[in-house]
Amino acid sequence: MSDSSTYTPPRVWTFKQGNGGRFASINRPVAGATHDKTLPVGRHPFQLYSLGTPNGVKVTVMLEELLAAGHAGADYDAWLIRIDEGDQFGSGFVEVNPNSKIPALVDRSGAEPIRVFESGAILVHLAEKFGAFLPTEPAARAECLSWLFWQMGSAPFLGGGFGHFYAYAPVKIEYAIDRYAMEVKRQLDVLDRRLAEAVFVAGDTYTIADMAIWPWYGQLVLGSLYGAAEFLQVQQYHHVLRWARELEAREPVRRGRRVNRTFGDPALQLPERHDASDFDRPAPAQS
C-alpha cells in the first residue's frame, strides 16, 4: 500500500487482491455470483435475506412495526446473510439482488414471487402493500419520500465514507476522515434543524422515513455506530437525540434491531427469525 501523502494515481487503475482493509476478502470490482447456493424459503409470506447492519435494521423494524400494528400478513422469515463470508455472492442471492447487497426481500404473498432489493424500495413496497407508514395525502407523501431518499443518498457518506475511514480502513488518513466527518456533521445539522420543528422526520406522523433514518443517524448519536459519538460531538444535536431515544423505546424497534444481528451484546442477537416466539429464546452461547 502506498503512502497516501505521496501516492500518484496511475494512468489505469488495477485491482490489488487484499486491498480494502477489514473487508478485503469480499471486495472485488466485478458483479455476479461466485458460487452456487440456493436460498432457503420458510413458511411466511415474506422472505428476508439480510444482516443486522443499519440497512438491514430498516426492514426488520418495518416488518415488526407492521406486525405490532395488526398486519398479520406481514409475518416473515429472516435468513442470515454473512457478508464477511461472501454469502451475498451465492447464485440464489444474486438472483434476488444483482447488486449483491443486503437486504433483499422476496414477497411470496401473491401468485408469483416478487423480488425487491434496495432498502428504500423494500420500505415503499411494504408500506404500499399494507397501506401503512406512508401518507397518502400528496404533500405529506412527498415530504415522507423526500426524507426517505435524503437518507438513501446521504448514508453512503456516513457508512462508506466516514465509517469506513474512521473505523475500518487499514490506515488512518486524516484528509479522508476530516472530509467525511464534516459531511456527517452537516447531515446531522440538517436532521437536527428538521426535528426542531417536527415530532418525526416527515411531520407529526411516524413513517418509513423515520425507520430508514434511525438505524443510521439514530444509532450514531446513541453511541451504537462506529464508536464515534464523542468524536462527532453528537450531544450538540439535541433534537436528533430526543427523536433517537423516543424511537429506541418503541418495542418494534427494539425487536427489529435484534433480527439478523450477530455482533455486540449477546442479549441483543437473534441471527435468524422465523416466529415471534424466537425473541423469547435465550441468547446464543459465545465461543
Beta strands, then each sheet from edge to edge (+ up, - down):
strand 1: 46-50
strand 2: 76-80
strand 3: 104-107
strand 4: 114-117
sheet 1: 2+ 1+ 3- 4+
end
